[in-house]
Amino acid sequence: MSRLKLVGLIALRSTVIGFLSGTVTGALLGLMLSSWVAGVMLGTVFGIVLGAVAGLLLGVVTSVFFYPLARVSLYRAIATIIAVVITGSGAAMWGPWYFSSTRMTPMSAVTLGFGSVLASLIAGWAGALAAQDIAQWYEREHVILCVEKK
């Protein structure tokens, strides 16, 4: 498998996982903020964007530093750190932006603040799970390629 194909497959995999987890998270948080449709739409957009960014970065790091795969445990750790930082911080940025652009009551500010923190924690956790899924996939692909070369 070429390095470019590896980057593309990792980015695609991460984007699909981001889409799914963002949609589900958005639906759950939309119920809490009493706007299910807006939550789904916002969660889907954030999931796709953050999943694609994390996937592209992970793909580039993989192709530059972990091609071929020699240190599996280090790769798993790096993949998890990249995914958690990108997805968690990306989701966390939404709350302050929304706070600065909207007039709200103290109760809605607390609800939105809690929702923003919860969304960033869920996004970070989903990013970590996605990174582990991608790392397992890459390990399997690497083993298959090594066996085929022999």
KOLLUM-453724 format. One line per 10 residues: number of its first residue (from 1); their letters; for each residue x, y negated, z negated of N, C-alpha, C. Coordinates in Angstrom, 1 decimal, padded with zeros to 4 digits. Layout:
residues N
NUM> A> X:Y:Z:X:Y:Z:X:Y:Z; ...
//
This chain:
residues 150
1> MSRLKLVGLI> 000.9:001.2:000.0:000.0:000.0:000.0:000.9:-001.2:000.0; 000.6:-002.2:000.8:001.4:-003.4:000.9:001.1:-004.3:-000.3; 002.0:-005.2:-000.5:001.8:-006.2:-001.6:000.6:-007.0:-001.4; 000.3:-007.5:-000.2:-000.8:-008.3:000.1:-002.1:-007.6:-000.1; -002.2:-006.3:000.3:-003.4:-005.5:000.1:-003.6:-005.3:-001.4; -002.5:-005.1:-002.2:-002.6:-004.9:-003.6:-003.2:-006.2:-004.3; -002.7:-007.4:-003.9:-003.2:-008.6:-004.4:-004.7:-008.7:-004.1; -005.1:-008.5:-002.9:-006.5:-008.6:-002.4:-007.4:-007.6:-003.2; -006.9:-006.4:-003.4:-007.8:-005.4:-004.1:-007.9:-005.7:-005.6; -006.9:-006.2:-006.2:-007.0:-006.6:-007.6:-007.9:-007.8:-007.7
11> ALRSTVIGFL> -007.8:-008.8:-006.8:-008.6:-010.0:-006.9:-010.1:-009.6:-006.6; -010.3:-008.7:-005.7:-011.7:-008.3:-005.4:-012.3:-007.6:-006.6; -011.5:-006.7:-007.2:-012.0:-005.9:-008.3:-012.3:-006.8:-009.5; -011.5:-007.8:-009.7:-011.7:-008.7:-010.8:-012.9:-009.7:-010.6; -013.1:-010.1:-009.3:-014.2:-010.9:-009.0:-015.5:-010.2:-009.2; -015.6:-008.9:-008.8:-016.8:-008.1:-008.9:-017.1:-007.9:-010.4; -016.1:-007.6:-011.2:-016.3:-007.5:-012.6:-016.7:-008.8:-013.2; -016.1:-009.9:-012.8:-016.5:-011.2:-013.3:-017.9:-011.6:-012.9; -018.3:-011.2:-011.7:-019.7:-011.4:-011.3:-020.7:-010.7:-012.2; -020.4:-009.4:-012.4:-021.3:-008.6:-013.3:-021.4:-009.1:-014.7
21> SGTVTGALLG> -020.2:-009.3:-015.3:-020.2:-009.7:-016.7:-020.7:-011.2:-016.9; -020.4:-012.0:-015.9:-020.9:-013.4:-016.0:-022.4:-013.5:-015.9; -023.0:-012.7:-015.0:-024.4:-012.7:-014.9:-025.1:-012.2:-016.1; -024.6:-011.1:-016.7:-025.2:-010.5:-017.9:-025.0:-011.5:-019.1; -023.8:-012.1:-019.2:-023.6:-013.0:-020.3:-024.5:-014.3:-020.1; -024.5:-014.8:-018.9:-025.4:-015.9:-018.6:-026.8:-015.7:-019.0; -027.3:-014.5:-018.7:-028.7:-014.1:-019.0:-029.0:-014.1:-020.5; -028.0:-013.5:-021.2:-028.2:-013.5:-022.7:-028.1:-014.9:-023.3; -027.1:-015.6:-022.9:-027.0:-017.0:-023.4:-028.1:-017.9:-022.9; -028.6:-017.6:-021.7:-029.8:-018.4:-021.2:-031.0:-018.2:-022.1
31> LMLSSWVAGV> -031.2:-017.0:-022.6:-032.3:-016.8:-023.5:-032.2:-017.6:-024.8; -030.9:-017.6:-025.3:-030.7:-018.4:-026.5:-030.9:-019.9:-026.3; -030.5:-020.4:-025.1:-030.7:-021.8:-024.8:-032.0:-022.1:-024.1; -032.9:-021.1:-024.1:-034.3:-021.2:-023.6:-034.3:-021.6:-022.1; -033.4:-021.2:-021.3:-033.4:-021.4:-019.9:-032.7:-020.2:-019.2; -033.4:-019.1:-019.1:-032.9:-017.8:-018.6:-032.3:-018.0:-017.2; -033.1:-018.6:-016.3:-032.6:-018.8:-014.9:-031.4:-019.6:-014.8; -031.3:-020.7:-015.5:-030.1:-021.5:-015.5:-028.9:-020.8:-016.1; -029.2:-020.0:-017.1:-028.1:-019.2:-017.7:-027.6:-018.2:-016.8; -028.5:-017.5:-016.0:-028.0:-016.5:-015.0:-027.2:-017.2:-013.9
41> MLGTVFGIVL> -027.7:-018.3:-013.4:-027.0:-019.0:-012.4:-025.6:-019.5:-012.8; -025.6:-020.1:-014.0:-024.3:-020.7:-014.5:-023.4:-019.5:-014.8; -023.9:-018.5:-015.5:-023.0:-017.3:-015.8:-022.5:-016.6:-014.6; -023.3:-016.5:-013.5:-022.8:-015.9:-012.3:-021.7:-016.7:-011.6; -021.9:-018.0:-011.5:-020.9:-018.9:-010.9:-019.6:-018.8:-011.7; -019.7:-019.0:-013.0:-018.5:-018.9:-013.9:-017.9:-017.6:-013.8; -018.6:-016.5:-013.8:-018.1:-015.2:-013.7:-017.3:-014.9:-012.4; -017.9:-015.4:-011.3:-017.2:-015.2:-010.0:-015.9:-016.0:-009.9; -016.0:-017.3:-010.3:-014.8:-018.2:-010.2:-013.7:-017.7:-011.2; -014.1:-017.5:-012.5:-013.1:-017.1:-013.4:-012.5:-015.7:-013.1
51> GAVAGLLLGV> -013.4:-014.8:-012.6:-012.9:-013.5:-012.2:-011.9:-013.5:-011.0; -012.3:-014.4:-010.0:-011.4:-014.6:-008.9:-010.1:-015.2:-009.2; -010.1:-016.2:-010.1:-008.8:-016.9:-010.5:-008.0:-015.9:-011.3; -008.6:-015.2:-012.2:-007.8:-014.2:-013.0:-007.3:-013.1:-012.1; -008.1:-012.6:-011.2:-007.7:-011.6:-010.3:-006.5:-012.0:-009.4; -006.6:-013.2:-008.8:-005.5:-013.7:-008.0:-004.2:-013.8:-008.7; -004.3:-014.4:-009.9:-003.1:-014.5:-010.7:-002.5:-013.2:-011.1; -003.4:-012.3:-011.5:-002.9:-010.9:-011.9:-002.4:-010.2:-010.7; -003.0:-010.4:-009.6:-002.5:-009.7:-008.3:-001.1:-010.2:-007.9; -000.9:-011.5:-008.0:000.4:-012.1:-007.7:001.4:-011.6:-008.7
61> VTSVFFYPLA> 001.1:-011.7:-010.0:002.1:-011.2:-011.0:002.4:-009.7:-010.8; 001.4:-008.9:-010.4:001.6:-007.5:-010.2:002.5:-007.3:-009.0; 002.2:-008.0:-007.9:003.0:-007.8:-006.7:004.5:-008.3:-006.9; 004.7:-009.3:-007.7:006.0:-009.8:-007.8:006.8:-009.1:-008.9; 006.2:-008.8:-010.0:007.0:-008.2:-011.1:006.7:-006.7:-011.4; 005.6:-006.2:-010.9:005.2:-004.8:-011.2:005.0:-003.9:-010.0; 005.7:-004.2:-008.9:005.6:-003.4:-007.7:007.0:-002.9:-007.3; 007.3:-001.7:-007.5:006.4:-000.6:-008.0:006.3:-000.6:-009.5; 005.3:000.1:-010.0:005.0:000.1:-011.4:006.0:000.9:-012.2; 006.8:000.3:-013.1:007.7:001.1:-013.8:007.4:001.0:-015.3
71> RVSLYRAIAT> 006.9:-000.1:-015.8:006.7:-000.3:-017.3:005.2:-000.4:-017.5; 004.5:000.7:-017.7:003.0:000.7:-017.7:002.5:-000.1:-019.0; 003.1:000.1:-020.1:002.6:-000.6:-021.3:002.8:-002.1:-021.2; 003.9:-002.5:-020.7:004.1:-003.9:-020.5:003.1:-004.5:-019.5; 002.8:-003.8:-018.4:001.9:-004.2:-017.4:000.5:-004.4:-018.0; 000.1:-003.4:-018.8:-001.2:-003.5:-019.5:-001.3:-004.7:-020.4; -000.3:-005.0:-021.1:-000.3:-006.1:-022.0:-000.3:-007.4:-021.3; 000.5:-007.6:-020.2:000.5:-008.8:-019.4:-000.9:-009.0:-018.7; -001.4:-007.9:-018.2:-002.7:-008.0:-017.5:-003.8:-008.5:-018.5; -003.8:-007.9:-019.7:-004.8:-008.3:-020.7:-004.6:-009.8:-021.1
81> IIAVVITGSG> -003.4:-010.2:-021.3:-003.1:-011.6:-021.7:-003.6:-012.6:-020.6; -003.3:-012.3:-019.3:-003.7:-013.1:-018.2:-005.2:-013.2:-018.2; -005.9:-012.1:-018.2:-007.3:-012.1:-018.1:-008.0:-012.8:-019.3; -007.5:-012.6:-020.5:-008.2:-013.2:-021.7:-008.0:-014.7:-021.6; -006.8:-015.2:-021.3:-006.5:-016.6:-021.3:-007.3:-017.3:-020.2; -007.3:-016.7:-019.0:-008.1:-017.4:-017.9:-009.6:-017.4:-018.2; -010.1:-016.2:-018.5:-011.6:-016.2:-018.7:-012.1:-016.8:-020.0; -011.4:-016.6:-021.1:-011.8:-017.2:-022.3:-011.7:-018.8:-022.3; -010.5:-019.3:-021.8:-010.4:-020.7:-021.8:-011.3:-021.4:-020.7; -011.5:-020.7:-019.6:-012.4:-021.2:-018.6:-013.8:-021.4:-019.1
91> AAMWGPWYFS> -014.3:-020.4:-019.8:-015.6:-020.4:-020.4:-015.7:-021.5:-021.5; -014.6:-021.6:-022.3:-014.6:-022.6:-023.4:-014.6:-024.0:-022.9; -014.1:-024.3:-021.7:-014.1:-025.6:-021.2:-015.5:-026.2:-020.8; -016.4:-025.3:-020.6:-017.7:-025.7:-020.2:-018.4:-026.5:-021.3; -018.3:-026.0:-022.6:-019.0:-026.7:-023.7:-018.6:-028.2:-023.8; -017.3:-028.5:-024.0:-016.9:-029.9:-024.1:-017.4:-030.8:-022.9; -017.3:-030.2:-021.7:-017.7:-030.9:-020.5:-019.2:-031.2:-020.6; -020.0:-030.3:-021.0:-021.5:-030.5:-021.1:-021.8:-031.4:-022.2; -021.1:-031.3:-023.3:-021.3:-032.2:-024.4:-021.1:-033.7:-024.0; -020.0:-033.9:-023.2:-019.7:-035.3:-022.8:-020.6:-035.9:-021.8
101> STRMTPMSAV> -021.4:-035.0:-021.1:-022.2:-035.5:-020.0:-023.7:-035.5:-020.3; -024.1:-035.1:-021.5:-025.5:-034.9:-021.9:-025.8:-035.5:-023.2; -026.9:-036.2:-023.3:-027.4:-036.7:-024.6:-028.1:-035.6:-025.3; -027.9:-035.4:-026.6:-028.6:-034.3:-027.2:-028.8:-034.6:-028.7; -029.7:-033.8:-029.3:-030.0:-033.9:-030.7:-028.9:-033.1:-031.5; -028.8:-033.3:-032.8:-027.9:-032.5:-033.5:-028.1:-031.0:-033.5; -029.4:-030.6:-033.4:-029.7:-029.2:-033.3:-029.3:-028.6:-032.0; -029.6:-029.3:-030.9:-029.2:-028.8:-029.6:-027.7:-028.8:-029.5; -027.0:-029.7:-030.1:-025.5:-029.7:-030.1:-025.0:-028.5:-030.8; -025.6:-028.1:-031.9:-025.1:-027.0:-032.6:-025.4:-025.7:-031.8
111> TLGFGSVLAS> -026.6:-025.6:-031.3:-026.9:-024.5:-030.5:-026.0:-024.3:-029.2; -025.8:-025.4:-028.6:-024.9:-025.4:-027.4:-023.5:-025.1:-027.8; -023.0:-025.7:-028.9:-021.7:-025.4:-029.4:-021.5:-023.9:-029.7; -022.5:-023.4:-030.4:-022.4:-021.9:-030.7:-022.4:-021.1:-029.5; -023.3:-021.5:-028.5:-023.4:-020.8:-027.3:-022.1:-020.8:-026.5; -021.4:-022.0:-026.5:-020.1:-022.2:-025.8:-019.0:-021.3:-026.4; -019.0:-021.3:-027.7:-018.0:-020.4:-028.4:-018.3:-019.0:-028.1; -019.5:-018.6:-028.2:-019.9:-017.2:-028.0:-019.6:-016.8:-026.6; -019.9:-017.7:-025.6:-019.6:-017.4:-024.2:-018.2:-017.2:-024.0; -017.3:-018.0:-024.6:-015.9:-017.9:-024.4:-015.4:-016.6:-025.0
121> LIAGWAGALA> -015.9:-016.2:-026.1:-015.5:-015.0:-026.8:-015.9:-013.8:-025.9; -017.1:-013.8:-025.4:-017.6:-012.7:-024.6:-016.8:-012.7:-023.3; -016.6:-013.8:-022.7:-015.8:-013.9:-021.4:-014.4:-013.4:-021.6; -013.8:-013.7:-022.7:-012.4:-013.2:-023.0:-012.4:-011.7:-023.2; -013.4:-011.2:-023.9:-013.5:-009.8:-024.1:-013.8:-009.0:-022.8; -014.7:-009.6:-022.0:-014.9:-009.0:-020.7:-013.7:-009.0:-019.8; -012.9:-010.1:-019.9:-011.7:-010.2:-019.2:-010.7:-009.2:-019.6; -010.6:-008.9:-020.9:-009.7:-007.9:-021.4:-010.1:-006.5:-020.9; -011.4:-006.2:-020.9:-011.9:-004.9:-020.4:-011.6:-004.8:-018.9; -011.8:-005.9:-018.2:-011.6:-005.9:-016.7:-010.1:-005.6:-016.5
131> AQDIAQWYER> -009.2:-006.3:-017.2:-007.8:-006.1:-017.1:-007.4:-004.7:-017.3; -007.9:-004.0:-018.3:-007.6:-002.6:-018.6:-008.1:-001.7:-017.5; -009.3:-002.0:-016.9:-009.8:-001.3:-015.8:-008.9:-001.4:-014.6; -008.5:-002.6:-014.3:-007.6:-002.9:-013.2:-006.2:-002.2:-013.4; -005.7:-002.2:-014.6:-004.4:-001.6:-014.9:-004.5:-000.1:-014.8; -005.6:000.5:-015.2:-005.8:002.0:-015.0:-005.9:002.3:-013.5; -006.6:001.5:-012.8:-006.8:001.7:-011.3:-005.4:001.6:-010.7; -004.6:000.6:-011.0:-003.3:000.5:-010.4:-002.4:001.6:-010.8; -002.4:002.1:-012.0:-001.7:003.3:-012.4:-002.0:004.5:-011.6; -003.3:004.7:-011.4:-003.8:005.9:-010.6:-003.3:005.7:-009.1
141> EHVILCVEKK> -003.4:004.5:-008.6:-003.0:004.3:-007.2:-001.5:004.5:-007.1; -000.7:004.1:-008.1:000.7:004.2:-008.0:001.1:005.7:-008.1; 000.5:006.5:-008.9:000.7:007.9:-009.0:000.4:008.6:-007.7; -000.7:008.2:-007.1:-001.1:008.8:-005.8:-000.1:008.5:-004.7; 000.4:007.2:-004.7:001.4:006.8:-003.7:002.7:007.6:-003.9; 003.1:007.8:-005.2:004.3:008.5:-005.5:004.2:009.9:-005.0; 003.1:010.6:-005.3:002.9:012.0:-004.9:002.9:012.1:-003.4; 002.2:011.1:-002.7:002.2:011.2:-001.2:003.5:011.0:-000.6; 004.4:010.2:-001.2:005.8:010.0:-000.7:006.6:011.2:-000.7; 006.4:012.1:-001.7:007.2:013.3:-001.9:006.7:014.4:-001.0
//
